[in-house]
Amino acid sequence: MKRTDIGQFVAARLRENLDSACRQWRENAPVHHFFIDDVLPQELAMEIRRGFPEASTMMLRKSLRELKYVSAQMNEHAPILEEAIFAFQEPEVVDLVAQITQLNALCPDEHLYAGGISMMGRGHFLNPHLDNSHDKDRQRYRVLNLLYYVSPDWRAENGGNLEVWPNGPKAGPVTIVSKFNRLAVMITNQHSWHSVSPNLSDEARCCVSNYYFSDHPAGNAGYFHPTSFRGRPQQPVRDVVLRADATARGLVRKVFPKGVVVNKQVYHKEDEE
């Protein structure tokens, strides 16, 4: 199954759910988002899940900010994973997402900067945060996050669910369950606080993720910020530490716009080496 074929399935589901997705997007301000279920044929979604590698072969991101396994080097894994990821970058898919979100000049990311695949085991989490505002070269704004979930029989009580914080990380979140074969799309800008609740199950929460970028910000004014984390409302000490961390990272990026540490979560293709 090639990316063009998988992309046709994705595009068909987007077209079938166009009105519903547009309505969700409008109604979920200020952290605009929508989700669509049964995106791919069930057996294809299961094949993508079976293609996930052993956690030991992935990069572990472990800090007060997050705990999860990630990989963007897709040529090291089952071919179906690369085809699935880039299916969400097919032109028809991008055009339909643009129709739903009304965002201009969307550009998918062939380098999978901070994208790719992720796996979260028991106790893994992602604290409330704002994504880095730009791409790896600080040329385009990061405007959309596309998350496709492939953990069979995933339930809300498992945890490991996407949370958006429309009133910031001191208020309560809205939960979008990481349901099997679900695509969730959310805006990323200076207000789009989001997180993943701790995985409370013994099952791995697996996700295929893409970012879309644009020459235009997702809003009326330009902005810049590095990835910035916060503590949850019940984590006051961690919140203080993460606020200080975000401030320090922001100061570094003012001096070194592209950062001083190379983000390893990027797809280094063989023909570019």
N, C-alpha and C positions, 0 to 999 in steps of 0.2 A: 504494500500500500504506500503510494507516494504522497508527498505533501500536497500536490495539486488535487488528488482524489480526496484526501482528508479535508482539505480546504473547501471543497465543494459541499461536503456534509455540513461543515460549520456554517458556510454561507446560507445553505438552505434553511437551517434552523434559525439563523438571524432573520432571514426574510419572513419566515413563518411567525416569528415573535416580534416583528418590527414595532407594531403599535404598543404592545405591552412593554417592550424595552424602552421605548421613547417615554412612555408614561412614568415608568419607574425612575428613569433618569431625571425627569423634570421634578418629580415629587420628592426626591431624596437629596435636596439641597441642605446644607452647603457642600457636604461630601457626596457629590453626585455618584450614583452607582446603579447598576442593573445586573440581574443574573438570569440565565437561561438554563433549563434542565434538559437532559437527554440529548446532549449536543451531538454525540456520535453514536453509531450503532453499538449496542452493548458489547458485543464480542470484540469490536475494535478498541473500545475503551478498556476492556480487560487485557487486551494484548499490550496496550501502552503501559498498564500497571505492571504486567509481567516483565516488561522491558526494563524496569527500574533496577539499578545495580545494587549490590550489597552496600550497606552504609559505610563499611570500612574503606571502600574505594572512593568515597566522596570527601569533600572538604568540610570539616566540622567548624562551624562558627560558634564560639563559646565565650560569653562575656555576660556582664550584667544586663546588656541590651537584648541578647538573643541566645538561643540554643537550638541549633538545627544543622542538618547536613545539606550541602548545596553542591551543584556542579554546573558549569557552563561549557565544559570541554566535551562537546557532544560526540565527537568522533571516537571517544573512548568507551562509549556505551552502545547498547543495542540500537541498530539503525532506526527502529520505529520511533524512538524518542526524538531524534533529530527531525524526522519527517513530521511528527506531531507538532513540535514546537514551531517549525517554520510554516506549517499549515495556517497558523494564525497570522502569518505575514503575507498570505496570498492577497493580491490586489483586490479581489472581490470582497474578501473578509474586511480588509482595511476600509474600503469604501462604505460598506454597510455600517461598520462601527462609527465612521464619520457621520453618516446620516443620523444615527441614534444620538450621538453626543453633541452634534453641531460644532465640533472642533475642526479647525482648518489645517490643511496641509499635513496630515498625519504621516509619520515616517516610521515604519517598524525598524527594529534594531538588529541587523545581521550579526553584530558582535555579542549579542545577548548580555550586555553590560548589566550586572546584578540580576540577570534573568537566568533562564535555563530550567533546571529541575531542583526541587527541594524535597527533603524527607524529614519528618519530625516524629521521633519516638516518644515513649512515655516521659513526661516531664519537660519536653521541649516546648519552647515558647518564643514569642516575638513581642517585645514590649511596645507600647504606643510610640509612634514615631512619624516623622515626615520624611519621605524619600528625598534623596538628593535632587535638587531642582533641575539638573542638566544631565547631558550625556557625558561619556568619559572624556571628551575633548572640550567640554563646556561650550559647544557650538549651538546646541538645540535644547529647548525646554523638554523635560520629561512631563508628559501630560496625561498618560493613561497607563494603568496597570491591568493586564489581562491574566486571570488566574483560572486554570482548568484543573479540576480535582478528579483524582482517579483512585480513591480508596473505597473499595466495595463496602456497601452496607454501613457507610459512615452515618452516625447519628449525632444530634446536638449534644447529648450527654457525654460523648467521647471527648469533648473539648477540641482543641486544635482548630477552632473555627475563626474565620475572618471577622474582625470587629472594626467598625468605623465609629469615630467619636465626633459627631456633628457639633458638639459644644465644647470640644477640647478634652484633653486627658483628665481633667478634674471632674468631669460629669460622667454620665453613664454611656456605654457604647450601644450601638445597634449591631446585632449579631447576624451574620450570613453563614449558615451552616456549610461546611466543606463537603457537601453532598457529592456522592459518586456521579461522575459524568455531568457535572455542573460547571458552567463558565460564569465567572463573576468579573465584571469590568468596573473599575472605579477611577475617578479623577485623581491626579496627583498635582498638588499645588501647595501654596504656603498655608493652607487651612486643612489639608486632607490627612488628619491624624487617623492612624489605623494600626491594628495589631493582630496577633494571633493568640488566642487563649491557650493556656497550657494543655497539652495532650494528656488526658487522664486515662487513656486506654493503653492496652498492650499492642494495639495495631499501629502500623506506620501511616501517618498522614502524608500522602504524596501529592505533589502539585507540579504542573507544567506552567511556567510563567513567562510572559512577554511584557516588554514596555514599548509604548509608542512615544515618539518624540515629535516636536514641531518647532518651526522657526518662530511661532507665536506662543506666548504664554497662555495658560488656561485661565484667562481672566482679562481684565482691561489694562493691567499695569505689569511691567516687568518686575522680576524678583530674582534673588539668588539665596540659596542656603544649602549647606551640606546636610547629609542625613542626620537628623536630630531626634534623640530618644528621650522619653520621659518615664517616670515611674507610674504605676497604676495608683488609683486613689488610696488603696490600702498599703502603699509602699512609700511612705513619706521620706525615709532615709535614702532609698534608692533614687527617688525623684531628685533630691538635692544633688546627689552624685552625678546623675545623668544630665541635669541642667548645666552643671559645671563642665562636664565633658562636652556638651553641645556648644557652649560658649567658647571653649578652647579650640574646638574643631573649626568653628566659624572664624576665629582670629587667624588660625593657620591658613585657611583658604583665602583670606584677604591678602596675605603675603604671597602665598603660592596657590594661584587660582586653580591649578589642576591637582593640588594636593601634594604631599610628600611621600605617601605610601601608595604603591601600585595596587589597585584593586585586582585581586587574582580571579575574581568571578567574571571572566571575560572569555569569549570563544576565540582562541588563537588558531586560526585556520592554517592548514599546511601550506597553502599557496601564498600565504602572507609571511611565512617564516624565512 
